[in-house]
Amino acid sequence: MRNTLKVAASIATAALLLTACGSDTGSSGSTADADATTQAGAEETDDADDAPAAGGDAYSIGVVQLVAHPSLDATNEGFVQAFEDAGIAADFDQKNANGDQTVASTIAGTFASQGLDLVLAIATPAAQAAAQAITDIPVLFTAVTDPVDAELVASADAPGANITGTTDANPVKEQLQLILDIVPGAATIGIPYSPGEANSLVQVQWAKDAAAELGLDIKEAPATTSADVLQAAETLKDVDAIYVPTDNVVVSSLESVLQVGETNQVPVFGAEGDSVARGAIATYGLSYYALGYQTGEMAIDILVNGADPATMSVQTQNDLLLYLNLGAAERMGVEIPQELLDQADPENITE
């Protein structure tokens, strides 16, 4: 069993108010890039015109994923697995917007006309596209940091329309404290982020608020596209550590940030476990697979039991895991304290 860090009730409550980190496949739930931008928005779901599932027929579910990276992929896989474990037949029309908001909107518009039973939107921009295009069938979001700020729901407790889901809001203060535990004396933390993602703006503000409490300064490094991430990261050579939020643009180009960190001996920390597995040093984070699975259970409640998204509270995970990467720490010139090594589950430690 995994050892978990129990977050205080106040953090769990605040997390509900925060919004994070496709393809063209069949019902297996695996992800792959769409063939082309225009095709991603135009392809039709198999059997999309069928009536809603009944008497053993498979449910038709559209999935729009903003971009392919490990956290979002894991969320997608967890969602599909929930249906398989429940023995519920479903056809998943998987679409990947390849990081393009316009493509996400096109995909959502196509889903709106296909007579689907439900749509899943993965990541904030994809969820915003689905919410704007689809009003008459249930929509679930996941990997969204702040659904209220993103104007997806009226409130976390009472969404109020046809959309609800799960949030991947991360405990920013605890994550910054973890940086101090590993890099004692750190004074300035650099944050690369995309100013076009509402979820990232929320996290930057939370980092500023937490930094003020911890006596830290924040240096921002905006990157509009994945191509800008390396240049943005290079402006952070003089900071004491780099914190990468659950920003889809930056996480999809995480290797650029890691390159700058290793070259300049600036420790890089993530906001979720997959970033640590890829080369960031450490984080406290949730399991994106479990988050997707939880969202799948919500979908089943809607489809099978007739639950109303308008009254289904936005859900989150309260159990956080400690992720460590020993090789990354060595490459960036820091040592992870034994206390943290003892706390982490071995399966969450990357050598």
WOURDA-V869489 format. One record per run of one state. SS is the DSSP state (H for helix, E for strand, L for the rest). FROM is the first residue (numbers start at 0). TO is the last residue. Records with the same first field share a line. If there is no record, write none. Layout:
# WOURDA-V869489
SS=FROM-TO, FROM-TO
This chain:
# WOURDA-V869489
L=0-3, 6-7, 15-35, 42-57, 65-68, 86-88, 96-99, 112-116, 122-122, 133-136, 144-161, 167-170, 182-186, 193-196, 214-215, 222-224, 234-239, 243-246, 252-252, 264-265, 269-271, 278-280, 285-286, 305-307, 311-313, 315-317, 331-336, 343-344, 350-350
E=4-5, 58-64, 89-95, 117-121, 137-143, 162-166, 187-192, 216-221, 240-242, 266-268, 281-284, 314-314, 318-324, 348-349
H=8-14, 36-41, 69-85, 100-111, 123-132, 171-181, 197-213, 225-233, 247-251, 253-263, 272-277, 287-304, 308-310, 325-330, 337-342, 345-347
